[in-house]
Amino acid sequence: MFGALATLFVYVDPPNVAAVERPRSASAPEPADPHISIVIPIYNEEAILHAAVVDLRERLKPTGWSYEVILAENGSKDRTIEIGHELSAKYGDPRDGQVKIISMGEPNYGKALKQGILLARGEVVLCDEIDLCDTDFHQRAVDILETGEADLVIGSKLAAGSADHRPLFRHAASIAYSTLLKVMLGFRGTDTHGLKAFRRTALLDTVRACLVDKDVFASEFVIRADRGGVAIREIPVHIMEKRPPSINLFKRVPNVMKSVAKLTWSIRIRG
């Protein structure tokens, strides 16, 4: 079915970002932009990528949404890119949950997430994790955004009513990190990482203004949105990961501390 389609989607990529192209028939109408873009950074995910994307699509069917899934690969050493291209070829119909893949060529979660957001075409952008794919959060967040109650919805694993089923040391690390952001940057929420949903037109300039990447990009995005007066709503989520972290938590600490220091200087000192 999908192999017979003659459509084209072309990424206008920043340097070093690989994209996927498909031929388009001269007579084929240009597909309408999806209403929702789901951006998922991926790194060394060959064990779960195919099953996670197929399951995500199945669970989104009852919503009736027009959506795209952008897999933002960053520096994988396994078959993640190959599997991503297979999924893109299989699910290439822009009318039926189109799957796309981009590649950064380096392990950089924040850069991948940022570029995925900048390439998104939906008015609503959902930022997810491949080991979560929380469609319950998706639906609750979209409902909030479409009522105009908020422009940014954060799925917090630390807010009242949430449930974090990760190992205890990871939960403790999340609390310590959020406390650091409160002390250094005046963060007023409970969580910056993980699940987020927002109106693209309302937050695109905030995304472009972010200076740091890797693990701290998501935090800068939320903090800049808050300081910029964006209407934000946190909702509790239940976290049950499908696999251990792809990068060791303790190896990330030095870079996180450097990035937080850079962000503190940029926001608090330089203004």
C-alpha positions as MATLAB code, in Angstrom:
seq = 'MFGALATLFVYVDPPNVAAVERPRSASAPEPADPHISIVIPIYNEEAILHAAVVDLRERLKPTGWSYEVILAENGSKDRTIEIGHELSAKYGDPRDGQVKIISMGEPNYGKALKQGILLARGEVVLCDEIDLCDTDFHQRAVDILETGEADLVIGSKLAAGSADHRPLFRHAASIAYSTLLKVMLGFRGTDTHGLKAFRRTALLDTVRACLVDKDVFASEFVIRADRGGVAIREIPVHIMEKRPPSINLFKRVPNVMKSVAKLTWSIRIRG';
ca = [
       0.000    0.000    0.000;
       2.547    2.548    1.162;
       5.168    1.522   -1.370;
       2.840    2.644   -4.146;
       2.533    6.173   -2.838;
       4.189    8.905   -4.822;
       4.570   11.639   -2.276;
       7.469   13.791   -1.234;
       8.543   15.262    1.991;
      11.713   17.308    1.968;
      13.533   18.557    5.001;
      15.296   21.871    4.755;
      17.992   20.844    7.178;
      20.607   22.726    9.093;
      24.164   21.512    8.439;
      24.944   17.905    9.368;
      21.292   16.877    9.656;
      20.434   13.949    7.400;
      16.896   13.731    6.011;
      14.700   11.327    4.090;
      13.315   12.071    0.647;
      10.662   10.309   -1.396;
       9.743   10.844   -5.049;
       6.529   12.709   -5.784;
       4.242   12.389   -8.751;
       3.699   15.609  -10.664;
      -0.049   15.099  -10.379;
      -0.121   14.276   -6.651;
      -1.580   17.066   -4.481;
       0.586   18.499   -1.745;
      -0.511   16.863    1.538;
      -1.887   19.093    4.248;
       0.276   19.636    7.313;
      -0.537   17.305   10.206;
      -2.211   18.810   13.248;
       0.186   17.087   15.655;
       3.925   16.388   15.491;
       5.430   13.841   17.872;
       9.188   14.338   18.273;
      11.144   11.442   19.775;
      14.946   11.561   20.233;
      16.475    8.102   19.753;
      19.932    6.706   20.514;
      20.952    3.030   20.244;
      17.339    1.857   20.311;
      17.417   -1.134   17.935;
      15.996   -3.433   20.627;
      12.736   -1.508   21.059;
      12.401    1.015   18.213;
      10.242   -0.957   15.786;
       7.892   -2.350   18.421;
       7.568    1.037   20.172;
       6.621    2.912   16.992;
       4.134    0.238   15.866;
       2.556    0.203   19.335;
       2.409    4.009   19.435;
       0.584    4.121   16.102;
      -1.906    1.484   17.235;
      -2.700    3.357   20.450;
      -3.160    6.625   18.557;
      -5.687    5.194   16.101;
      -8.741    5.842   18.327;
      -7.841    9.557   18.552;
      -8.430   10.166   14.848;
      -5.571   12.671   14.889;
      -3.687   13.845   11.835;
      -0.104   13.437   13.001;
       3.515   12.784   12.114;
       6.235   11.026   14.123;
       9.740   12.516   13.848;
      12.474   10.165   15.038;
      15.435   12.398   15.914;
      18.407   10.031   15.893;
      21.642   11.172   17.486;
      24.861    9.195   17.109;
      23.633    5.603   17.352;
      26.178    2.787   16.929;
      23.686   -0.032   16.347;
      20.932   -0.570   13.734;
      18.776    2.298   14.993;
      19.146    4.391   11.813;
      18.465    1.404    9.556;
      15.329    0.491   11.500;
      14.221    4.123   11.453;
      14.455    4.191    7.659;
      12.511    0.926    7.461;
       9.746    2.469    9.574;
       9.788    5.614    7.438;
       9.396    3.502    4.274;
       6.607    1.446    5.819;
       4.690    4.398    7.256;
       5.182    7.055    4.598;
       1.599    8.188    4.109;
       1.230   11.787    5.388;
      -2.497   11.123    5.856;
      -1.904    8.220    8.231;
       0.688    8.856   10.927;
       3.721    9.448    8.747;
       7.059    8.412   10.290;
      10.194   10.397    9.463;
      13.784   10.111   10.619;
      16.543   12.691   10.878;
      20.078   12.086   12.116;
      22.499   14.334   13.958;
      25.586   12.154   13.510;
      26.618   12.665   17.139;
      25.272   11.697   20.585;
      23.413   14.898   21.441;
      19.915   14.523   22.874;
      19.208   18.241   23.077;
      20.370   19.001   19.553;
      18.250   16.153   18.189;
      15.176   17.295   20.107;
      15.631   20.909   19.035;
      16.038   20.064   15.346;
      13.071   17.718   15.486;
      10.940   20.543   16.898;
      12.173   23.009   14.267;
      11.264   20.540   11.509;
       7.830   19.770   12.970;
       4.845   20.877   10.870;
       2.039   20.340   13.370;
       0.463   23.173   15.322;
       0.740   20.962   18.403;
       4.157   19.451   19.197;
       4.488   16.512   21.575;
       7.963   15.699   22.919;
       8.152   12.059   23.979;
      10.679    9.341   24.810;
      10.856    6.075   22.876;
      10.780    4.066   26.105;
       7.633    5.876   27.271;
       5.339    6.777   24.324;
       2.688    7.867   26.805;
      -0.513    8.307   24.797;
      -2.478    9.049   27.966;
      -0.308   12.133   28.467;
      -0.683   12.977   24.763;
      -4.457   13.087   24.963;
      -4.638   14.978   28.268;
      -2.087   17.534   27.064;
      -3.751   18.103   23.699;
      -7.103   18.648   25.445;
      -5.512   21.332   27.655;
      -3.794   23.063   24.730;
      -6.909   23.101   22.600;
      -9.022   24.679   25.339;
      -6.497   27.537   25.523;
      -5.794   26.861   29.200;
      -2.044   26.716   28.520;
       0.475   26.974   25.696;
       2.910   24.502   27.267;
       2.021   21.334   29.166;
       4.687   19.445   31.123;
       4.279   15.829   32.158;
       5.878   15.852   35.598;
       7.150   12.701   37.272;
       7.684   14.690   40.481;
       4.357   16.506   40.859;
       1.678   15.409   43.325;
      -0.214   12.459   41.907;
       2.666   11.221   39.757;
       4.245    7.770   39.981;
       7.906    7.203   39.134;
       8.627    3.488   38.773;
      12.260    3.962   37.781;
      15.055    2.818   40.122;
      15.174    4.863   43.321;
      18.550    6.454   42.523;
      17.148    7.843   39.252;
      14.138    9.319   41.021;
      16.473   10.886   43.597;
      18.647   12.280   40.801;
      15.593   13.943   39.218;
      14.717   15.601   42.530;
      18.310   16.806   42.988;
      18.426   18.195   39.440;
      15.144   20.085   39.818;
      16.383   21.509   43.131;
      19.572   22.679   41.390;
      17.490   24.468   38.753;
      15.407   26.147   41.450;
      18.505   27.417   43.259;
      20.535   28.443   40.206;
      17.834   29.650   37.850;
      14.721   30.308   39.878;
      12.817   27.417   38.286;
       9.265   27.434   39.659;
       7.997   24.029   38.532;
       8.785   20.457   39.516;
      10.171   18.895   36.322;
      11.729   19.939   33.011;
      12.743   16.655   31.404;
      10.695   14.103   29.543;
       7.134   14.591   28.341;
       6.055   17.973   27.005;
       3.377   19.353   24.683;
       3.047   22.860   23.315;
       1.585   25.062   20.621;
       4.361   25.395   18.065;
       3.640   28.978   17.015;
       3.652   30.124   20.642;
       6.984   28.512   21.555;
       9.042   28.433   18.349;
      10.958   31.617   19.189;
      11.718   30.179   22.638;
      13.138   27.030   21.036;
      15.323   29.118   18.722;
      16.585   31.221   21.643;
      17.963   28.223   23.557;
      21.772   28.198   23.788;
      22.669   24.874   25.372;
      22.110   21.382   24.038;
      22.595   17.773   25.199;
      20.809   17.017   28.474;
      20.051   20.609   29.465;
      18.253   21.860   26.334;
      14.869   20.687   27.633;
      15.430   22.520   30.918;
      16.451   25.742   29.183;
      13.363   25.520   26.995;
      11.017   25.220   29.984;
      12.803   27.905   32.040;
      12.874   30.394   29.172;
       9.192   29.750   28.504;
       8.390   30.395   32.168;
      10.466   33.556   32.335;
       8.867   34.725   29.086;
       5.381   34.581   30.557;
       4.162   31.530   28.638;
       1.087   29.921   30.192;
       2.363   26.594   31.575;
       0.470   23.709   33.137;
       2.087   20.705   34.833;
       0.201   17.420   34.968;
       1.318   14.298   36.853;
       2.392   11.245   34.857;
       3.214    7.626   35.625;
       6.678    6.647   34.405;
       7.440    3.016   33.525;
      10.470    2.729   31.256;
      10.919   -0.121   28.780;
      14.698   -0.337   29.154;
      17.587    1.089   31.226;
      18.981    4.507   30.198;
      20.987    4.359   26.961;
      23.677    6.597   28.520;
      25.006    6.047   32.047;
      23.577    8.636   34.440;
      26.883    9.378   36.184;
      28.722    9.944   32.895;
      26.267   12.734   32.122;
      26.862   14.698   35.331;
      29.987   16.736   34.325;
      28.401   17.981   31.093;
      25.116   18.738   32.866;
      26.917   20.866   35.458;
      28.815   22.781   32.756;
      25.627   23.404   30.806;
      23.719   24.584   33.894;
      26.572   26.982   34.698;
      26.497   28.310   31.111;
      22.739   28.689   31.263;
      22.915   30.479   34.617;
      25.425   32.954   33.213;
      23.308   33.515   30.118;
      20.002   34.044   31.926;
      20.957   35.550   35.291;
      24.054   37.549   34.421;
      23.935   38.407   30.738;
      20.125   38.653   30.771;
];
